[in-house]
Each structure stands twice: as C-alpha cells, then as structure tokens.
C-alpha cells in the first residue's frame, strides 16, 4: 500500500500545509530545503531542514513577501510523522515540487 494512503486526513492536511510553505522556495528557485528533505537519511536531518525553512519563510513573511506559514500543530504533526516514517519527508518534498491543485 502506498504510504500516503495510510495517512489520516488530518495528517495528510498537515503534510500539504508544510508543502505549501516549501513551494515559496521552489517558486524562488531555492531548491536546497526541498532537496535536503528528499534526500534526508535520518529524521534529525529532516527536522533541522524544516526548522531552517520555517525560519527563512518567517523572515520573508515579515518582509511582506507572499509566503505561506504553516500552523504550529501541523509542523509538530509532520515532524512526528517523519520520526515514525522517514519516507514522509520525500512525500513532502514531492508535493512542494508539484503544481498545486486549483479549487
């Protein structure tokens, strides 16, 4: 069974919320965070990458740039998911690279 199908709707929404933030970096052609998540070899690397991306996204938001900031609970949930299953980091990276659905 595919990993994303094992996620609850709440978990899936949390992953999509973080992917929305990471799209800011993709739109800016700053692929470092997405690449590091896709290639993370342990959950700690993924968590540090998320934290660094959040810090840069917050700085961009504070400078009135159009960037989505995920909720604290969604960040917490995604980190917990990655700690249980590192492949979630790869799913997060793939979603960030994909074109968002409209409507």
C-alpha positions in Angstrom: 0.0 0.0 0.0 1.2 3.5 -0.8 2.4 5.4 2.2 0.2 8.5 1.6 -2.9 6.3 1.7 -2.0 5.3 5.3 -2.2 8.9 6.4 -5.3 10.1 8.1 -7.0 13.2 6.5 -5.6 15.3 9.4 -2.1 14.0 8.8 -2.4 14.5 5.0 -3.5 18.1 5.5 -0.6 18.7 7.8 1.9 17.5 5.2 0.2 19.6 2.5 0.3 22.7 4.8 4.1 22.4 5.1 4.4 21.7 1.3 2.6 25.0 0.7 5.4 26.8 2.6 8.1 24.9 0.8 6.6 26.0 -2.6 7.7 29.5 -1.8 11.3 28.3 -2.1 10.5 26.3 -5.2 9.0 29.4 -6.8 12.1 31.3 -5.9 14.3 28.6 -7.4 15.8 27.8 -4.0 15.7 24.1 -4.0 18.0 23.4 -1.1 15.4 22.7 1.5 13.3 20.5 -0.7 16.4 18.6 -1.9 17.6 18.1 1.7 14.1 16.7 2.7 14.0 14.4 -0.3 17.5 13.0 0.5 17.3 13.1 4.3 18.9 9.9 5.6 17.6 10.3 9.1 14.7 12.2 10.8 17.0 14.6 12.6 18.2 16.0 9.2 14.6 16.4 8.1 13.7 18.2 11.3 16.6 20.6 11.1 15.7 21.3 7.4 12.1 22.1 8.3 13.2 24.3 11.2 15.6 26.2 8.9 13.0 26.6 6.1 10.5 27.9 8.7 13.0 30.5 9.9 13.7 31.7 6.4 10.0 31.7 5.5 9.2 33.7 8.6 11.8 36.2 7.7 10.3 36.5 4.2 6.8 36.8 5.6 8.0 39.6 8.0 9.3 41.4 4.9 5.9 41.2 3.3 6.7 38.5 0.8 4.0 36.2 -0.3 4.8 33.0 1.7 2.5 30.6 3.4 3.4 29.9 7.1 2.1 26.5 8.3 0.4 26.2 11.7 2.4 25.1 14.7 0.3 22.0 15.2 0.8 21.0 11.6 4.6 21.4 11.9 4.6 19.3 15.1 2.5 16.6 13.4 4.7 16.4 10.3 7.8 16.1 12.5 6.2 13.3 14.4 5.2 11.6 11.2 8.8 11.8 9.8 10.1 10.4 13.1 7.9 7.4 12.6 8.4 7.1 8.8 11.3 9.0 7.1 9.6 8.5 3.6 7.1 11.2 4.6 10.0 13.7 4.1 10.2 12.5 0.5 6.5 12.9 0.0 6.6 16.4 1.5 9.4 17.3 -1.0 7.5 15.9 -3.9 4.3 17.8 -3.0 6.3 21.0 -2.8 7.7 20.5 -6.3 4.3 19.7 -7.8 1.9 22.3 -9.1 -0.8 23.0 -6.6 -4.3 22.0 -7.5 -6.8 24.8 -8.1 -10.2 24.9 -6.4 
